[in-house]
């Protein structure tokens, strides 16, 4: 392992902690990650300054309020039809005072990602975060990465442009691994252990999952997240994506990355070293801690998130993963090993199926049944074929269309069976 390329996320890379207040661009500012990051910045104005914000455009009032609170130079929305509402909201908060520049369109976040700053926090949900990820890396910015999909679908593209240690992971699991890895050299690592809460359906059999509802799937026991990520946690697709992400971030083979179920979500992940010791990173479930690592490393941000009350008794449990009820992790390992466009197909098909499930057009178990079928149809990429961005986009387009077709067929068959 010592002869392997330097990992994308490396806690041993030297950073200059004396550079003063950091300028940060926040992508996906009105989402869960973005709003918590802004809370952290507002509580630490001596450490961070937000210079630009981007969002999809569905919450123009919140975006305008964030821009006003932070005094940003630029705001961007992906939806051009959101511009009138955003400008009206900005006028209501700024009055006659100078307002930030407004960018709009599908490339607006990518433009912001390359703008002058120290760190880009990519909190966008979905593979649309790939272009901003590449733009930030190519511009030489430190990338605090919460958008795991951009690394999943474009792994070789990201690795081709990222400098060693340029990415600081923000996912709680990968922030945990990042911190634990600081305790040893790469040659000391035996395996990575990624923890999973098990979601709302831990302990249920595959047969019992057939009748679960949208409301059931969105009732996560420990984390408050957006609907797509919450459903991905219920299917454990999220954990499968994190296995691929860990492989790409830390250059650890798939057979040395393990998933274990930990319902309390206190231990966010662990590193087992060759001497038999295991280092676990633990905090109460709160994303502000990982966000603080992402935008502040190597410095710690005081009181970024709550700490444990060690005077109160608690129980921490660990269970093996039920691979029969939750086949998503195994499928993710498979597409990760295939590489090329296979992870993009897996992710795109899943995004379409989750949307169909949330809209009531697909049963819960139909998500993984459909994704598995799409991945099987796609097959293994040709060996040695270099990956390009058009390849990724073409594979995603095909996977989304095929997933919609198969999901419609599955829904029709279910309706006929009920009749």
Secondary structure, DSSP 8 states (H G I E B T S, - for coil): -TTS---SS-TTS---TTS-SEEEEEESTTSHHHHHHHHHHHH-TTTEEEEEEEE-SS-HHHHHHHHHHHT-SEEEES-GGGHHHHHHHHHHHHTTS---EEEESTTHHHHHHTSS-SEEEE---STTHHHHHHHHHHTT-EEEE--HHHHHHTHHHHHHH--TT-EEE-SHHHHHHHHHHTTS-GGGEEEEEEEE--GGGTT--TGGGGG--HHHHH--SS----HHHHHHHHHTHHHHHHHHHHHHHH---GGGEEEEE-TT--EEEEEEETTS-EEEEE--S-HHHHHHHHHHTTS--TTSS----TTS------EE--TTT-THHHHHHHHHHH-TTHHHHHHHHHHHHHHHHHTTSS-HHHHHHHHHHHHHHH----TT----HHHHHHHHHHHHHHHHHHHHHHHHHHHHHH-
